[in-house]
């Protein structure tokens, strides 16, 4: 997917740079929110914003979906498109699905955006996001990221104007409020009314204007609709082959195209048949139970595959239309033969194992983590298409057996394996790259903080920024994979389910996250057998530790993972333990939201002293807790 970058004509770029220099020398402008975007409904809702394709740089669904953090499949569905491909002509409206909710006294759809080279708040608000937000609001919602000190890859929040219908508006037939940007030189109330399939009276009422309203400024407006609007068919650049001009091709060209298509289809069919026959031939020699292999380091140094039987090559060379069912799950599907994966993993040899569920395999010169598929994995594949976040593992490809069933899921590779191997036992030397001379025996304190922060961010994204909101349902150490620099990625979406509007729906993930934090602190499993028939439970242990009065500090030091060697800040450990206790409250309604957890962890991972005030944030009985949590939620 093409990275999110802003491209401007030279004169516009110069103007933006000069404007931003002037803004950088002054205080941030006051953030004014139009009255129609006030918070009137506390419950979040799914809605749309209208975004117009623009040149250069924002003419493909890939770039636009990456900009807004929404999958291409969702954009295709919202706009009734027939393809995700092609270069669109500029100036065409698209419906982009967003999750709208209250931030303080205003209503926004908060988009998480990683800063790219050349980005400024002013340019993002004005150009990339087409005034669906404002420079002042972006500055206000990112106090820790001043406009003049932005860093590449730094994540910031971009608040898009939106609002959910009130109960009274729903009773009047309003299904959604769609955010539309008024175009001064082109729009009038009649035109907007026809485009959005909404009456002039309804538009005027929602925005507190007259039915003959006009404006010389580009301003966001609410469009109340009773059904999703149907925009005119999209027009594509002629070079993409999706042009909507509808010109008839010459007869000779039609015949040539027909012959070419027939030849390609026949060739693809031959390759598929050949692959199937080889698979059936090799199947007798490849068995899941076999553990012998001629090369003991095959899963680390396996050479690239180039055989004509590889379905992956067939897909990469343009035959992906033969497996259209895969494209709904992966942007650029790569299909591997089962025998290739078995060979690359030495028939699933233990020496290739990464944690509990994954194996390392080098395919086409690239290293992947492969997971044997069990039962129907379509739900897991669909989930990986819906999410797109740095803290969530990405599905890169699949393997299919002769019966058409999926046999392996192929994921991006996380070099350090799963977290459980680092917490419960010393990681095997095979988890390090063969050429590495250094080896880490345990996780350092800062690494554990970073892992907790990454997992919390991933869960926050699933809970509040996917459409619909999702519950992971299986947050545990073996499903947390670690990259070479110990960044954490949540994996295994096999039991993930959509969340309901009830806050308790996501509380199970919060509880599981609390257990994970306790494991990071103690280096032990959340439940473990102890002397006699006793079963130890960390969430009960930590309550006894934190309620030990004057002996609390000493008890916590004794309870902490001894492999840390005491190299950690006690105040930070107490804060993290208090957070874990709050997350594992038996009463689900008393558990914090992941937004509160992420906000608090963001302070812990910063090189700032942690004092008693922060610790009180996670004291359920503290009167100050209510005010602090409300302030956090308001952010």
JORAWO-V877922 format. One record per helix or strand. SS is the DSSP state (alpha for helix, beta for strand). FROM is the first residue (numbers start at 0). TO is the last residue. If there is no record, write none. Layout:
[[SS FROM TO] [SS FROM TO]]
This chain:
[[alpha 9 23] [alpha 34 36] [beta 37 37] [beta 44 51] [beta 53 53] [beta 57 57] [alpha 60 67] [alpha 71 77] [beta 87 87] [beta 92 102] [beta 105 113] [alpha 120 127] [alpha 134 140] [alpha 146 148] [beta 154 160] [alpha 166 170] [beta 175 180] [alpha 188 195] [alpha 199 206] [beta 219 224] [beta 235 235] [alpha 237 239] [alpha 250 282] [alpha 297 300] [alpha 310 326] [beta 334 336] [alpha 337 343] [alpha 349 351] [beta 352 353] [beta 357 362] [beta 365 371] [alpha 377 385] [beta 391 391] [beta 394 399] [beta 405 411] [beta 416 417] [alpha 418 422] [alpha 428 430] [alpha 444 463] [beta 469 470] [alpha 476 478] [beta 479 481] [beta 487 489] [beta 496 497] [alpha 502 521] [beta 526 528] [beta 534 536] [alpha 537 545] [alpha 548 558] [alpha 561 563] [alpha 569 582] [alpha 587 589] [alpha 593 603] [alpha 611 617] [alpha 622 633]]
